[in-house]
Amino acid sequence: MKSVRTQVVIIGAGPAGLLLGHLLQREGVDTVILETRSLDYVQQRVRAGVIEYGIANFLEESGVGSRMRAEGLVHHGIEFRLDGVSHRIALSELYDGRTITVYGQQEVVKDLIAGRVVSGAPLHFDATVTGVEGHLMDRPTVSYTSSEGEFQITGDYVVGCDGSHGVSVSSVPSEFLRRFERVYPFSWLGILAEAPPSTEELIYCRHARGFALYSMRSPTLSRLYLGVSPAETLNQWSDERIWDELSTRLATAQAPPIAQGPIVERGITPMRSVVVAPMRYGRLLLAGDAAHIVPPTGAKGMNLALADVRLLAPALVASLRDGDERPLDSYSSDSLRRVWRAEEFSTYMTQMLHPHPSDEFENGVQVARLRQVIDSLDTARALARNYVNLSSL
């Protein structure tokens, strides 16, 4: 087994792990990033697409936001559809002129990988982490295998950015972590279609047949979702059925039919909320999906992950360069306050927009809640603030 020494070992090459590596390298901290998946897989997987106002500024200030600013789609509002009627929520007017940017997570990842390659800092794909040990010692170790053999990396800290089922979380004895979880009675069927967006802003639709979301990734690619039963499979959804259902749920008397095109990617994602606490065990820190998952209705997943890193990077620098442990000591509690706030907003959005399959009382409450957003300026203003900039509040 070959041995390597570094300062911070980062497990996971998603937005959180890559941005953390970028920020630490800028401060002269040596890092190694390990990713189980291949480079092609990481760069092509379609995930989140909405970047909050403060997080977009953070990416730009970090030196990795130039393409996002050039190619991202800036939105000043969102649209709710209820009972076949459109209601626009003017986000910028409601919240100090601030905007959201639609820019795919895979594009953020491409930008970060490009910067990492230019820096020459270690970034290993197809690297299977087999163990994390020594959490409570001065120098924990990470073992991994790749086509080049077996390796053991020793670092001052290990940061787990490898998801809720990754090695990082599972390496912590269960008695030291609490896992809070909620599973929702529906899933999202998502498609990526070669079709020009039929709208300039995201559309959230609550329909008697179920939820629908119309979003976009570029002037030629549309990203659309349908709320479906968790028991359903992709085999039950032909292209024709998908487009028919989207057209039915999103229809209004005023809007033209949605543009259709070849479906180039599809998948079904169960809806769930997860919080792992604390986000630190000895010299292992957790960030991104390793520590929390939110239903995507509130557009908070990637924003939360990058907000973790915004807090964690300077805390690691303070410890490694200045010997100041206080920022790391408060990292978990400070992050979790933001995480629970995002969980609350994501739950609010999810429960407001997804008809319950069997609880008619709940459905009545949901419609009343959505009508309050539509009719009450104060309620709409609160929603705008949370939607646009929650991870920076």
Protein Blocks (a to p, Z undefined) as FASTA:
>chain_A
ZZdddfbdcehjdfklmmmmmmmmmnopacddddfbafklmmmpccdfbdcfklmmmmmm
nopammmmmmmccdfbdcddeehiacdddfklmngoiacddddfklmmmmmmmmmmmnop
acdehiacfbdehklmmbdcdddddfkbccddddfbdcdfebjkbmklmmpcfklpccdd
dddfbdcdddddddddfbfbdcddddfkbccddddfbfkbccddddddfkbcfklmcfkl
mmmmmmmmmpcfkbccddddddfbdcdddddddddddfbehjaccehjlloccdfklopm
mmmmmmmmmmmmmmmmmmmmnopaklmmmmmmmmmmmmmmmmmmmmmmmmmmmccfklmk
lmmmmmmmmmmmmmmmklmmmmmmmmmmmmmZZ
